[in-house]
Amino acid sequence: MNTIPTHSIAAAGTHYLRQLLSLTMLACALLGTFLLASPAHSASRVKDLTSVSGVRANQLFGYGLVVGLDGTGDQVTQTPFTAQATASMLAQQGINLPPGTNMQTRNIAAVMVTAMLPPFAQPGQQIDITVSSIGNSRSLRGGTLLITPLKGVDGQVYALAQGSLIVGGAGGESGGNRKVINSLSTGRVPSGAIVERSVGNVFTDDGSIRLELTRSDFGDARRVADLINQKMGAQTAFARDGRVVELNAPRNPDERVGFLAMVQEIPVTPNKEMARIIINARTGSVAMNDNVRLEPCAVAHGNLTVQIRNTPIISQPAPLSGGSTVVANRTDIDIKTDGGELIQLQGAGNLTDLVKALNSMGASPQDLVSILQAIKMAGSLYAEIEVI
């Protein structure tokens, strides 16, 4: 029987241990790489926090006519401008109406057309438009917008709009009863306007590029400038203030585009948003971010209900007294106060605990608005309250 030498067994074991050690080191290296790469994936990019100064959309608007409505257009007596616009449009087509013509515009509606001209838009490009009735048209469904010039604030025509409307609402009318779902007085025309004039921008000009942060924060501006300098070289970016970061960009247009594309992909972790509570005074809605903190405090909140009841009292005169029947009202006023119990709220270091503490009071959203304002004034709520 053949035997294996002892030194061969030792060599094989040593080789196995070396392979195991190599695999372990490789796994640790891959794990370390993953851990180092994870923050970059979770971080935002420069393009998510900034916009390029001067590169923006422009608003366009125009006055036009929608035709082809099924008797749901404007009424002449209440919207005389519709008849005037229709007569002017017909005159441009060589059709002159006799004086005193009583024009009916049941199938026509006067509308305002709005659109956003995107940056770098070139002649021939198509953009979406929104059409909104400015008269008393009951519905724009089935209508077609006639060619309408769209102007900017400088009075220049930048696009021409025309097309069939898409109206998202629906409705019906019968016997004086009417039911409407969503709005019938607004519609859209996808790709309904053709750009006729481009708008100049400062991106192609020689000189520097200015990045504007979406919110003013000196820490974010300094961090963005430092990361750009680390990636693109020293003296490339300068933080001018809490919102503007200025870049020394190449003058060649092609290099300029590539430079900005690389800058916008640089990962950056912004500072946390300031603790803020948003209150909608019209609906009573309350929204807060994760940075809101609450210190221990005690709150008592009661509901005051005032109920007024009017009861008619009829006073009858005696027979043959010659008096008349008199109707008088008896008013009863009830005042009721509910609640008022003093409730202790524990401190909340995160949003989950804060929600639990506020829910423990059982207050309605309308009451919560007053409670949050009172806690803020007492110095136990660390957040800015903004009422919209």
Stockholm file with secondary structure:
# STOCKHOLM 1.0

chainA/1-388         MNTIPTHSIAAAGTHYLRQLLSLTMLACALLGTFLLASPAHSASRVKDLTSVSGVRANQLFGYGLVVGLDGTGDQVTQTPFTAQATASMLAQQGINLPPGTNMQTRNIAAVMVTAMLPPFAQPGQQIDITVSSIGNSRSLRGGTLLITPLKGVDGQVYALAQGSLIVGGAGGESGGNRKVINSLSTGRVPSGAIVERSVGNVFTDDGSIRLELTRSDFGDARRVADLINQKMGAQTAFARDGRVVELNAPRNPDERVGFLAMVQEIPVTPNKEMARIIINARTGSVAMNDNVRLEPCAVAHGNLTVQIRNTPIISQPAPLSGGSTVVANRTDIDIKTDGGELIQLQGAGNLTDLVKALNSMGASPQDLVSILQAIKMAGSLYAEIEVI
#=GR chainA/1-388 SS CCCCCHHHHHHHHHHHHHHHHHHHHHHHHHHHHHHHHHHHHHSEEHHHHEEETTCCCEEEEEEEEEECCSSCSCCTTTCHHHHHHHHHHHHHTTCCCCTTCCCCCTTEEEEEEEEEECTTCCTTCEEEEEEEECSCCSCCTTCEEEEEEEECTTSCEEEEEEEECBCCCEEEEETTEEEEESCSSEEEEEEEEEECSCCCCGGGSSSCEEEEESSCCHHHHHHHHHHHHHHHCTTSEEECSSSEEEECCCSSHHHHHHHHHHHHTCEECCCCCCCEEEECTTTCCEEECTTCEECCEEEEEEEEEEEEEEEEEEECCCTTSCCCCEEEEEEEEEEEEEEEEEEEECCBSSHHHHHHHHHTTTCCHHHHHHHHHHHHHTTCEESEEEEC
#=GC SS_cons         CCCCCHHHHHHHHHHHHHHHHHHHHHHHHHHHHHHHHHHHHHSEEHHHHEEETTCCCEEEEEEEEEECCSSCSCCTTTCHHHHHHHHHHHHHTTCCCCTTCCCCCTTEEEEEEEEEECTTCCTTCEEEEEEEECSCCSCCTTCEEEEEEEECTTSCEEEEEEEECBCCCEEEEETTEEEEESCSSEEEEEEEEEECSCCCCGGGSSSCEEEEESSCCHHHHHHHHHHHHHHHCTTSEEECSSSEEEECCCSSHHHHHHHHHHHHTCEECCCCCCCEEEECTTTCCEEECTTCEECCEEEEEEEEEEEEEEEEEEECCCTTSCCCCEEEEEEEEEEEEEEEEEEEECCBSSHHHHHHHHHTTTCCHHHHHHHHHHHHHTTCEESEEEEC
//
